[in-house]
């Protein structure tokens, strides 16, 4: 438990540790955090069908490039 607390403090992560002596130890979530550093992903804005087409034609997207 002390090792886990040290890792969370080192990475500035919030944590809650609950121990249930009747269940086997499960550290899958911790391994995922350590092996897959999460980066914020920004979704690209989709062009609405009735918005001007981004190709610059001046037409609505649905009449131009929505094919």
PDB file of N, CA, C and O in Angstrom:
ATOM      1  N   UNK A   1       0.826  -1.185   0.000  1.00  0.00           N
ATOM      2  CA  UNK A   1       0.000   0.000   0.000  1.00  0.00           C
ATOM      3  C   UNK A   1       0.877   1.258   0.000  1.00  0.00           C
ATOM      4  O   UNK A   1       0.544   2.242  -0.660  1.00  0.00           O
ATOM      5  N   UNK A   2       1.969   1.232   0.718  1.00  0.00           N
ATOM      6  CA  UNK A   2       2.854   2.392   0.766  1.00  0.00           C
ATOM      7  C   UNK A   2       3.477   2.679  -0.601  1.00  0.00           C
ATOM      8  O   UNK A   2       3.671   3.837  -0.971  1.00  0.00           O
ATOM      9  N   UNK A   3       3.788   1.611  -1.350  1.00  0.00           N
ATOM     10  CA  UNK A   3       4.336   1.792  -2.694  1.00  0.00           C
ATOM     11  C   UNK A   3       3.326   2.501  -3.599  1.00  0.00           C
ATOM     12  O   UNK A   3       3.679   3.410  -4.351  1.00  0.00           O
ATOM     13  N   UNK A   4       2.073   2.071  -3.513  1.00  0.00           N
ATOM     14  CA  UNK A   4       1.018   2.669  -4.336  1.00  0.00           C
ATOM     15  C   UNK A   4       0.838   4.138  -3.974  1.00  0.00           C
ATOM     16  O   UNK A   4       0.715   4.980  -4.863  1.00  0.00           O
ATOM     17  N   UNK A   5       0.820   4.450  -2.706  1.00  0.00           N
ATOM     18  CA  UNK A   5       0.672   5.836  -2.259  1.00  0.00           C
ATOM     19  C   UNK A   5       1.830   6.686  -2.776  1.00  0.00           C
ATOM     20  O   UNK A   5       1.622   7.816  -3.217  1.00  0.00           O
ATOM     21  N   UNK A   6       3.034   6.153  -2.725  1.00  0.00           N
ATOM     22  CA  UNK A   6       4.200   6.889  -3.213  1.00  0.00           C
ATOM     23  C   UNK A   6       4.088   7.163  -4.713  1.00  0.00           C
ATOM     24  O   UNK A   6       4.409   8.262  -5.165  1.00  0.00           O
ATOM     25  N   UNK A   7       3.639   6.180  -5.484  1.00  0.00           N
ATOM     26  CA  UNK A   7       3.473   6.367  -6.934  1.00  0.00           C
ATOM     27  C   UNK A   7       2.439   7.444  -7.216  1.00  0.00           C
ATOM     28  O   UNK A   7       2.654   8.292  -8.082  1.00  0.00           O
ATOM     29  N   UNK A   8       1.329   7.426  -6.507  1.00  0.00           N
ATOM     30  CA  UNK A   8       0.281   8.414  -6.735  1.00  0.00           C
ATOM     31  C   UNK A   8       0.743   9.817  -6.347  1.00  0.00           C
ATOM     32  O   UNK A   8       0.434  10.781  -7.047  1.00  0.00           O
ATOM     33  N   UNK A   9       1.465   9.942  -5.265  1.00  0.00           N
ATOM     34  CA  UNK A   9       1.981  11.253  -4.865  1.00  0.00           C
ATOM     35  C   UNK A   9       3.007  11.762  -5.869  1.00  0.00           C
ATOM     36  O   UNK A   9       3.035  12.953  -6.180  1.00  0.00           O
ATOM     37  N   UNK A  10       3.847  10.868  -6.377  1.00  0.00           N
ATOM     38  CA  UNK A  10       4.864  11.236  -7.360  1.00  0.00           C
ATOM     39  C   UNK A  10       4.241  11.781  -8.646  1.00  0.00           C
ATOM     40  O   UNK A  10       4.792  12.687  -9.272  1.00  0.00           O
ATOM     41  N   UNK A  11       3.090  11.225  -9.036  1.00  0.00           N
ATOM     42  CA  UNK A  11       2.421  11.630 -10.273  1.00  0.00           C
ATOM     43  C   UNK A  11       1.313  12.653 -10.055  1.00  0.00           C
ATOM     44  O   UNK A  11       0.632  13.036 -11.006  1.00  0.00           O
ATOM     45  N   UNK A  12       1.124  13.099  -8.822  1.00  0.00           N
ATOM     46  CA  UNK A  12       0.079  14.061  -8.479  1.00  0.00           C
ATOM     47  C   UNK A  12      -1.320  13.546  -8.814  1.00  0.00           C
ATOM     48  O   UNK A  12      -2.164  14.312  -9.280  1.00  0.00           O
ATOM     49  N   UNK A  13      -1.577  12.250  -8.580  1.00  0.00           N
ATOM     50  CA  UNK A  13      -2.868  11.633  -8.840  1.00  0.00           C
ATOM     51  C   UNK A  13      -3.674  11.580  -7.555  1.00  0.00           C
ATOM     52  O   UNK A  13      -3.110  11.488  -6.465  1.00  0.00           O
ATOM     53  N   UNK A  14      -4.992  11.638  -7.684  1.00  0.00           N
ATOM     54  CA  UNK A  14      -5.888  11.471  -6.536  1.00  0.00           C
ATOM     55  C   UNK A  14      -6.130   9.978  -6.359  1.00  0.00           C
ATOM     56  O   UNK A  14      -6.132   9.234  -7.340  1.00  0.00           O
ATOM     57  N   UNK A  15      -6.330   9.537  -5.142  1.00  0.00           N
ATOM     58  CA  UNK A  15      -6.513   8.114  -4.916  1.00  0.00           C
ATOM     59  C   UNK A  15      -7.399   7.843  -3.712  1.00  0.00           C
ATOM     60  O   UNK A  15      -7.545   8.674  -2.816  1.00  0.00           O
ATOM     61  N   UNK A  16      -7.982   6.655  -3.721  1.00  0.00           N
ATOM     62  CA  UNK A  16      -8.719   6.121  -2.581  1.00  0.00           C
ATOM     63  C   UNK A  16      -8.382   4.642  -2.537  1.00  0.00           C
ATOM     64  O   UNK A  16      -8.591   3.924  -3.515  1.00  0.00           O
ATOM     65  N   UNK A  17      -7.870   4.190  -1.427  1.00  0.00           N
ATOM     66  CA  UNK A  17      -7.461   2.794  -1.304  1.00  0.00           C
ATOM     67  C   UNK A  17      -8.397   2.092  -0.332  1.00  0.00           C
ATOM     68  O   UNK A  17      -8.580   2.513   0.810  1.00  0.00           O
ATOM     69  N   UNK A  18      -8.981   1.004  -0.828  1.00  0.00           N
ATOM     70  CA  UNK A  18      -9.850   0.187   0.016  1.00  0.00           C
ATOM     71  C   UNK A  18      -9.300  -1.226  -0.013  1.00  0.00           C
ATOM     72  O   UNK A  18      -9.016  -1.769  -1.081  1.00  0.00           O
ATOM     73  N   UNK A  19      -9.152  -1.808   1.140  1.00  0.00           N
ATOM     74  CA  UNK A  19      -8.640  -3.167   1.228  1.00  0.00           C
ATOM     75  C   UNK A  19      -9.732  -4.096   1.737  1.00  0.00           C
ATOM     76  O   UNK A  19     -10.393  -3.822   2.739  1.00  0.00           O
ATOM     77  N   UNK A  20      -9.903  -5.196   1.024  1.00  0.00           N
ATOM     78  CA  UNK A  20     -10.853  -6.225   1.431  1.00  0.00           C
ATOM     79  C   UNK A  20     -10.058  -7.518   1.581  1.00  0.00           C
ATOM     80  O   UNK A  20      -9.654  -8.109   0.579  1.00  0.00           O
ATOM     81  N   UNK A  21      -9.829  -7.959   2.792  1.00  0.00           N
ATOM     82  CA  UNK A  21      -8.966  -9.128   3.013  1.00  0.00           C
ATOM     83  C   UNK A  21      -9.509 -10.414   2.393  1.00  0.00           C
ATOM     84  O   UNK A  21      -8.760 -11.376   2.226  1.00  0.00           O
ATOM     85  N   UNK A  22     -10.792 -10.449   2.050  1.00  0.00           N
ATOM     86  CA  UNK A  22     -11.380 -11.667   1.487  1.00  0.00           C
ATOM     87  C   UNK A  22     -11.217 -11.758  -0.028  1.00  0.00           C
ATOM     88  O   UNK A  22     -11.539 -12.790  -0.615  1.00  0.00           O
ATOM     89  N   UNK A  23     -10.724 -10.702  -0.671  1.00  0.00           N
ATOM     90  CA  UNK A  23     -10.578 -10.690  -2.132  1.00  0.00           C
ATOM     91  C   UNK A  23      -9.095 -10.627  -2.505  1.00  0.00           C
ATOM     92  O   UNK A  23      -8.288 -10.059  -1.769  1.00  0.00           O
ATOM     93  N   UNK A  24      -8.742 -11.217  -3.662  1.00  0.00           N
ATOM     94  CA  UNK A  24      -7.338 -11.123  -4.102  1.00  0.00           C
ATOM     95  C   UNK A  24      -7.004  -9.694  -4.545  1.00  0.00           C
ATOM     96  O   UNK A  24      -7.882  -8.936  -4.957  1.00  0.00           O
ATOM     97  N   UNK A  25      -5.736  -9.350  -4.452  1.00  0.00           N
ATOM     98  CA  UNK A  25      -5.280  -8.012  -4.821  1.00  0.00           C
ATOM     99  C   UNK A  25      -5.440  -7.803  -6.329  1.00  0.00           C
ATOM    100  O   UNK A  25      -5.080  -8.675  -7.119  1.00  0.00           O
ATOM    101  N   UNK A  26      -5.977  -6.653  -6.723  1.00  0.00           N
ATOM    102  CA  UNK A  26      -6.181  -6.339  -8.138  1.00  0.00           C
ATOM    103  C   UNK A  26      -5.516  -4.997  -8.430  1.00  0.00           C
ATOM    104  O   UNK A  26      -5.977  -3.952  -7.969  1.00  0.00           O
ATOM    105  N   UNK A  27      -4.427  -5.036  -9.200  1.00  0.00           N
ATOM    106  CA  UNK A  27      -3.703  -3.798  -9.505  1.00  0.00           C
ATOM    107  C   UNK A  27      -3.762  -3.462 -10.994  1.00  0.00           C
ATOM    108  O   UNK A  27      -2.918  -2.720 -11.495  1.00  0.00           O
ATOM    109  N   UNK A  28      -4.748  -4.000 -11.701  1.00  0.00           N
ATOM    110  CA  UNK A  28      -4.872  -3.770 -13.143  1.00  0.00           C
ATOM    111  C   UNK A  28      -5.008  -2.273 -13.450  1.00  0.00           C
ATOM    112  O   UNK A  28      -4.337  -1.765 -14.349  1.00  0.00           O
ATOM    113  N   UNK A  29      -5.861  -1.573 -12.720  1.00  0.00           N
ATOM    114  CA  UNK A  29      -6.059  -0.133 -12.970  1.00  0.00           C
ATOM    115  C   UNK A  29      -4.762   0.648 -12.762  1.00  0.00           C
ATOM    116  O   UNK A  29      -4.464   1.568 -13.523  1.00  0.00           O
ATOM    117  N   UNK A  30      -4.002   0.291 -11.749  1.00  0.00           N
ATOM    118  CA  UNK A  30      -2.726   0.960 -11.491  1.00  0.00           C
ATOM    119  C   UNK A  30      -1.741   0.690 -12.633  1.00  0.00           C
ATOM    120  O   UNK A  30      -1.035   1.600 -13.068  1.00  0.00           O
ATOM    121  N   UNK A  31      -1.689  -0.540 -13.112  1.00  0.00           N
ATOM    122  CA  UNK A  31      -0.798  -0.870 -14.230  1.00  0.00           C
ATOM    123  C   UNK A  31      -1.178  -0.097 -15.489  1.00  0.00           C
ATOM    124  O   UNK A  31      -0.302   0.348 -16.230  1.00  0.00           O
ATOM    125  N   UNK A  32      -2.459   0.065 -15.735  1.00  0.00           N
ATOM    126  CA  UNK A  32      -2.918   0.841 -16.895  1.00  0.00           C
ATOM    127  C   UNK A  32      -2.452   2.288 -16.771  1.00  0.00           C
ATOM    128  O   UNK A  32      -1.963   2.867 -17.740  1.00  0.00           O
ATOM    129  N   UNK A  33      -2.601   2.871 -15.594  1.00  0.00           N
ATOM    130  CA  UNK A  33      -2.157   4.254 -15.379  1.00  0.00           C
ATOM    131  C   UNK A  33      -0.658   4.409 -15.596  1.00  0.00           C
ATOM    132  O   UNK A  33      -0.209   5.383 -16.200  1.00  0.00           O
ATOM    133  N   UNK A  34       0.105   3.456 -15.107  1.00  0.00           N
ATOM    134  CA  UNK A  34       1.557   3.554 -15.205  1.00  0.00           C
ATOM    135  C   UNK A  34       2.075   3.290 -16.613  1.00  0.00           C
ATOM    136  O   UNK A  34       3.067   3.895 -17.020  1.00  0.00           O
ATOM    137  N   UNK A  35       1.437   2.410 -17.358  1.00  0.00           N
ATOM    138  CA  UNK A  35       1.932   2.018 -18.670  1.00  0.00           C
ATOM    139  C   UNK A  35       1.329   2.803 -19.827  1.00  0.00           C
ATOM    140  O   UNK A  35       1.877   2.779 -20.929  1.00  0.00           O
ATOM    141  N   UNK A  36       0.231   3.488 -19.611  1.00  0.00           N
ATOM    142  CA  UNK A  36      -0.430   4.244 -20.668  1.00  0.00           C
ATOM    143  C   UNK A  36      -0.685   5.669 -20.196  1.00  0.00           C
ATOM    144  O   UNK A  36      -1.804   5.997 -19.801  1.00  0.00           O
ATOM    145  N   UNK A  37       0.335   6.517 -20.231  1.00  0.00           N
ATOM    146  CA  UNK A  37       0.101   7.886 -19.777  1.00  0.00           C
ATOM    147  C   UNK A  37      -0.972   8.541 -20.641  1.00  0.00           C
ATOM    148  O   UNK A  37      -0.876   8.570 -21.868  1.00  0.00           O
ATOM    149  N   UNK A  38      -1.968   9.050 -19.987  1.00  0.00           N
ATOM    150  CA  UNK A  38      -3.079   9.633 -20.737  1.00  0.00           C
ATOM    151  C   UNK A  38      -2.742  11.048 -21.179  1.00  0.00           C
ATOM    152  O   UNK A  38      -2.170  11.839 -20.430  1.00  0.00           O
ATOM    153  N   UNK A  39      -3.109  11.338 -22.399  1.00  0.00           N
ATOM    154  CA  UNK A  39      -2.963  12.681 -22.936  1.00  0.00           C
ATOM    155  C   UNK A  39      -4.343  13.168 -23.326  1.00  0.00           C
ATOM    156  O   UNK A  39      -5.182  12.387 -23.777  1.00  0.00           O
ATOM    157  N   UNK A  40      -4.572  14.424 -23.157  1.00  0.00           N
ATOM    158  CA  UNK A  40      -5.857  14.976 -23.534  1.00  0.00           C
ATOM    159  C   UNK A  40      -5.997  14.908 -25.041  1.00  0.00           C
ATOM    160  O   UNK A  40      -5.119  15.347 -25.784  1.00  0.00           O
ATOM    161  N   UNK A  41      -7.101  14.359 -25.476  1.00  0.00           N
ATOM    162  CA  UNK A  41      -7.364  14.255 -26.902  1.00  0.00           C
ATOM    163  C   UNK A  41      -8.445  15.259 -27.268  1.00  0.00           C
ATOM    164  O   UNK A  41      -9.479  15.347 -26.607  1.00  0.00           O
ATOM    165  N   UNK A  42      -8.193  16.009 -28.324  1.00  0.00           N
ATOM    166  CA  UNK A  42      -9.141  17.018 -28.762  1.00  0.00           C
ATOM    167  C   UNK A  42      -9.823  16.510 -30.029  1.00  0.00           C
ATOM    168  O   UNK A  42      -9.165  16.232 -31.031  1.00  0.00           O
ATOM    169  N   UNK A  43     -11.126  16.394 -29.973  1.00  0.00           N
ATOM    170  CA  UNK A  43     -11.876  15.951 -31.140  1.00  0.00           C
ATOM    171  C   UNK A  43     -12.006  17.104 -32.125  1.00  0.00           C
ATOM    172  O   UNK A  43     -12.252  18.247 -31.738  1.00  0.00           O
ATOM    173  N   UNK A  44     -11.838  16.788 -33.397  1.00  0.00           N
ATOM    174  CA  UNK A  44     -11.979  17.822 -34.406  1.00  0.00           C
ATOM    175  C   UNK A  44     -13.448  18.176 -34.556  1.00  0.00           C
ATOM    176  O   UNK A  44     -14.319  17.311 -34.471  1.00  0.00           O
ATOM    177  N   UNK A  45     -13.710  19.433 -34.777  1.00  0.00           N
ATOM    178  CA  UNK A  45     -15.082  19.883 -34.945  1.00  0.00           C
ATOM    179  C   UNK A  45     -15.585  19.423 -36.302  1.00  0.00           C
ATOM    180  O   UNK A  45     -14.930  19.633 -37.323  1.00  0.00           O
ATOM    181  N   UNK A  46     -16.755  18.794 -36.305  1.00  0.00           N
ATOM    182  CA  UNK A  46     -17.350  18.339 -37.552  1.00  0.00           C
ATOM    183  C   UNK A  46     -18.090  19.504 -38.203  1.00  0.00           C
ATOM    184  O   UNK A  46     -18.637  20.376 -37.528  1.00  0.00           O
ATOM    185  N   UNK A  47     -18.088  19.491 -39.505  1.00  0.00           N
ATOM    186  CA  UNK A  47     -18.796  20.521 -40.250  1.00  0.00           C
ATOM    187  C   UNK A  47     -20.257  20.120 -40.317  1.00  0.00           C
ATOM    188  O   UNK A  47     -20.578  19.001 -40.717  1.00  0.00           O
ATOM    189  N   UNK A  48     -21.146  21.026 -39.928  1.00  0.00           N
ATOM    190  CA  UNK A  48     -22.576  20.763 -40.022  1.00  0.00           C
ATOM    191  C   UNK A  48     -23.017  20.780 -41.479  1.00  0.00           C
ATOM    192  O   UNK A  48     -22.422  21.483 -42.297  1.00  0.00           O
ATOM    193  N   UNK A  49     -24.038  20.025 -41.806  1.00  0.00           N
ATOM    194  CA  UNK A  49     -24.484  19.934 -43.194  1.00  0.00           C
ATOM    195  C   UNK A  49     -24.939  21.273 -43.751  1.00  0.00           C
ATOM    196  O   UNK A  49     -24.827  21.507 -44.954  1.00  0.00           O
ATOM    197  N   UNK A  50     -25.451  22.155 -42.901  1.00  0.00           N
ATOM    198  CA  UNK A  50     -25.955  23.441 -43.380  1.00  0.00           C
ATOM    199  C   UNK A  50     -24.955  24.584 -43.219  1.00  0.00           C
ATOM    200  O   UNK A  50     -25.292  25.741 -43.470  1.00  0.00           O
ATOM    201  N   UNK A  51     -23.733  24.268 -42.804  1.00  0.00           N
ATOM    202  CA  UNK A  51     -22.692  25.291 -42.672  1.00  0.00           C
ATOM    203  C   UNK A  51     -21.970  25.460 -44.007  1.00  0.00           C
ATOM    204  O   UNK A  51     -22.000  24.567 -44.854  1.00  0.00           O
ATOM    205  N   UNK A  52     -21.323  26.607 -44.187  1.00  0.00           N
ATOM    206  CA  UNK A  52     -20.541  26.784 -45.421  1.00  0.00           C
ATOM    207  C   UNK A  52     -19.463  25.711 -45.529  1.00  0.00           C
ATOM    208  O   UNK A  52     -18.871  25.312 -44.526  1.00  0.00           O
ATOM    209  N   UNK A  53     -19.214  25.253 -46.736  1.00  0.00           N
ATOM    210  CA  UNK A  53     -18.236  24.200 -46.967  1.00  0.00           C
ATOM    211  C   UNK A  53     -16.825  24.734 -46.693  1.00  0.00           C
ATOM    212  O   UNK A  53     -16.492  25.838 -47.123  1.00  0.00           O
ATOM    213  N   UNK A  54     -15.996  23.963 -45.985  1.00  0.00           N
ATOM    214  CA  UNK A  54     -14.639  24.416 -45.678  1.00  0.00           C
ATOM    215  C   UNK A  54     -13.724  24.475 -46.910  1.00  0.00           C
ATOM    216  O   UNK A  54     -12.608  24.986 -46.816  1.00  0.00           O
ATOM    217  N   UNK A  55     -14.171  23.968 -48.048  1.00  0.00           N
ATOM    218  CA  UNK A  55     -13.323  23.998 -49.241  1.00  0.00           C
ATOM    219  C   UNK A  55     -13.276  25.393 -49.853  1.00  0.00           C
ATOM    220  O   UNK A  55     -12.443  25.671 -50.716  1.00  0.00           O
ATOM    221  N   UNK A  56     -14.188  26.284 -49.396  1.00  0.00           N
ATOM    222  CA  UNK A  56     -14.163  27.667 -49.878  1.00  0.00           C
ATOM    223  C   UNK A  56     -15.051  27.936 -51.080  1.00  0.00           C
ATOM    224  O   UNK A  56     -14.967  29.010 -51.674  1.00  0.00           O
ATOM    225  N   UNK A  57     -15.897  26.987 -51.452  1.00  0.00           N
ATOM    226  CA  UNK A  57     -16.739  27.168 -52.625  1.00  0.00           C
ATOM    227  C   UNK A  57     -17.874  28.160 -52.393  1.00  0.00           C
ATOM    228  O   UNK A  57     -18.413  28.722 -53.347  1.00  0.00           O
ATOM    229  N   UNK A  58     -18.239  28.377 -51.130  1.00  0.00           N
ATOM    230  CA  UNK A  58     -19.353  29.267 -50.817  1.00  0.00           C
ATOM    231  C   UNK A  58     -20.673  28.512 -50.731  1.00  0.00           C
ATOM    232  O   UNK A  58     -21.678  29.075 -50.299  1.00  0.00           O
ATOM    233  N   UNK A  59     -20.684  27.253 -51.134  1.00  0.00           N
ATOM    234  CA  UNK A  59     -21.899  26.434 -51.057  1.00  0.00           C
ATOM    235  C   UNK A  59     -22.018  25.837 -49.666  1.00  0.00           C
ATOM    236  O   UNK A  59     -21.052  25.805 -48.904  1.00  0.00           O
ATOM    237  N   UNK A  60     -23.236  25.355 -49.340  1.00  0.00           N
ATOM    238  CA  UNK A  60     -23.416  24.619 -48.097  1.00  0.00           C
ATOM    239  C   UNK A  60     -22.689  23.286 -48.225  1.00  0.00           C
ATOM    240  O   UNK A  60     -22.571  22.730 -49.317  1.00  0.00           O
ATOM    241  N   UNK A  61     -22.214  22.791 -47.110  1.00  0.00           N
ATOM    242  CA  UNK A  61     -21.464  21.535 -47.094  1.00  0.00           C
ATOM    243  C   UNK A  61     -22.260  20.396 -47.717  1.00  0.00           C
ATOM    244  O   UNK A  61     -21.703  19.580 -48.452  1.00  0.00           O
ATOM    245  N   UNK A  62     -23.587  20.332 -47.424  1.00  0.00           N
ATOM    246  CA  UNK A  62     -24.402  19.222 -47.936  1.00  0.00           C
ATOM    247  C   UNK A  62     -24.542  19.266 -49.442  1.00  0.00           C
ATOM    248  O   UNK A  62     -24.807  18.233 -50.058  1.00  0.00           O
ATOM    249  N   UNK A  63     -24.375  20.420 -50.053  1.00  0.00           N
ATOM    250  CA  UNK A  63     -24.507  20.546 -51.515  1.00  0.00           C
ATOM    251  C   UNK A  63     -23.140  20.478 -52.216  1.00  0.00           C
ATOM    252  O   UNK A  63     -23.067  20.470 -53.444  1.00  0.00           O
ATOM    253  N   UNK A  64     -22.053  20.427 -51.416  1.00  0.00           N
ATOM    254  CA  UNK A  64     -20.723  20.488 -52.008  1.00  0.00           C
ATOM    255  C   UNK A  64     -19.918  19.216 -51.753  1.00  0.00           C
ATOM    256  O   UNK A  64     -19.778  18.382 -52.647  1.00  0.00           O
ATOM    257  N   UNK A  65     -19.399  19.065 -50.561  1.00  0.00           N
ATOM    258  CA  UNK A  65     -18.457  17.977 -50.267  1.00  0.00           C
ATOM    259  C   UNK A  65     -19.028  16.849 -49.412  1.00  0.00           C
ATOM    260  O   UNK A  65     -18.286  15.939 -49.043  1.00  0.00           O
ATOM    261  N   UNK A  66     -20.307  16.876 -49.089  1.00  0.00           N
ATOM    262  CA  UNK A  66     -20.918  15.816 -48.267  1.00  0.00           C
ATOM    263  C   UNK A  66     -21.393  14.700 -49.195  1.00  0.00           C
ATOM    264  O   UNK A  66     -22.590  14.518 -49.415  1.00  0.00           O
ATOM    265  N   UNK A  67     -20.425  13.960 -49.730  1.00  0.00           N
ATOM    266  CA  UNK A  67     -20.821  12.911 -50.682  1.00  0.00           C
ATOM    267  C   UNK A  67     -20.287  11.586 -50.248  1.00  0.00           C
ATOM    268  O   UNK A  67     -20.514  10.579 -50.919  1.00  0.00           O
TER     269      UNK A  67
END
